[in-house]
Amino acid sequence: MVWFRKKKYTVLEAPQKKDRIPDGLWHKCENCLNILYKKDFEANFKVCPKCNYHQRLTCWERIDLLIDKGTFVEDNVDIYPADPLGFVDSKPYSQRLEEAQKKTELADAVVTGSGTINGYRVEIAVMDFRFIGGSMGSVVGEKVTRSFEHALEHNLPVIAVCTSGGARMQEGILSLMQMAKTSIAVARLNEARIPYITVLTHPTTAGVMASFASLGDVVIAEPNALIGFAGPRVIQQTINQILPKGFQLSEFVCEHGFIDIVVHRKELKKTLSTLLSFFTKTSPV
């Protein structure tokens, strides 16, 4: 007599979870590692509400932030970098350019054009750190200079939004010459009494900071942006001294008189339009 019989069981597939959280809903702050709802983070201009960290913006995000919708007209679009020295380090410079162009869909590290800020017509040059660290080579220097010359010809105030690791050493002396060229273009703006405002974002250093980025009639910076020529670590090793807290951050630089004002990103467009109302003779269009 069989006391127990083995029952046959049907194996069922595990049910799929229908409430799985989709990718891309959350953002982790690069500074404090706080987890933020992505839509709220973007609605706050990509600024962390907990630590006030201003995440880097692309040049197009920056233009959308500052320029009135539908008014931006890009210029100097047909200028592309070359490899005049045939430079090779860990990889050929030509390969670096190709990779950066594919990654960013930009010709080089700056976009220039004209538009309006709360109705005030301006010429604007916006740098993008994604393209080889926002470094200034021949094309960046040329586009910035042409942008300033266009403003000179049409009597437009100029806004330069800067972010850069410095001159592009793969182009050698040709990149360093851009410092003088852009500075001369700024001097011509000054002679013509055309307002020139610079906005320094994280980071703005080296050759760009030592040329057109620091020459604005008004120099604005975003909070906690690294601003200077060499980095803090290099300076500390050179002078063999402990640097003060916050050294080379925008608030420290402002306290020591090198920049005029530190402005939160959400107030930047309003601040620029207020300055334009002071410095321009024309009314908003």
Stockholm file with secondary structure:
# STOCKHOLM 1.0

chainA/1-285         MVWFRKKKYTVLEAPQKKDRIPDGLWHKCENCLNILYKKDFEANFKVCPKCNYHQRLTCWERIDLLIDKGTFVEDNVDIYPADPLGFVDSKPYSQRLEEAQKKTELADAVVTGSGTINGYRVEIAVMDFRFIGGSMGSVVGEKVTRSFEHALEHNLPVIAVCTSGGARMQEGILSLMQMAKTSIAVARLNEARIPYITVLTHPTTAGVMASFASLGDVVIAEPNALIGFAGPRVIQQTINQILPKGFQLSEFVCEHGFIDIVVHRKELKKTLSTLLSFFTKTSPV
#=GR chainA/1-285 SS CCCCCCCCCCCCCCCCCTTCCCTTSEEECTTTCCEEEHHHHHHTTTBCTTTCCBCCCCHHHHHHHHSCTTCCEEECTTCCCCCTTCCBSSSBHHHHHHHHHHHHCCSSSEEEEEEEETTEEEEEEEECTTTGGGCBCHHHHHHHHHHHHHHHHHTCCEEEEEEESCBCGGGTHHHHHHHHHHHHHHHHHHHTTCCEEEEEEEEEEHHHHTTGGGCCSEEEECTTCBEESSCHHHHHHHHTSCCCTTTTBHHHHHHTTSSSEECCGGGHHHHHHHHHHHHCSSCCC
#=GC SS_cons         CCCCCCCCCCCCCCCCCTTCCCTTSEEECTTTCCEEEHHHHHHTTTBCTTTCCBCCCCHHHHHHHHSCTTCCEEECTTCCCCCTTCCBSSSBHHHHHHHHHHHHCCSSSEEEEEEEETTEEEEEEEECTTTGGGCBCHHHHHHHHHHHHHHHHHTCCEEEEEEESCBCGGGTHHHHHHHHHHHHHHHHHHHTTCCEEEEEEEEEEHHHHTTGGGCCSEEEECTTCBEESSCHHHHHHHHTSCCCTTTTBHHHHHHTTSSSEECCGGGHHHHHHHHHHHHCSSCCC
//
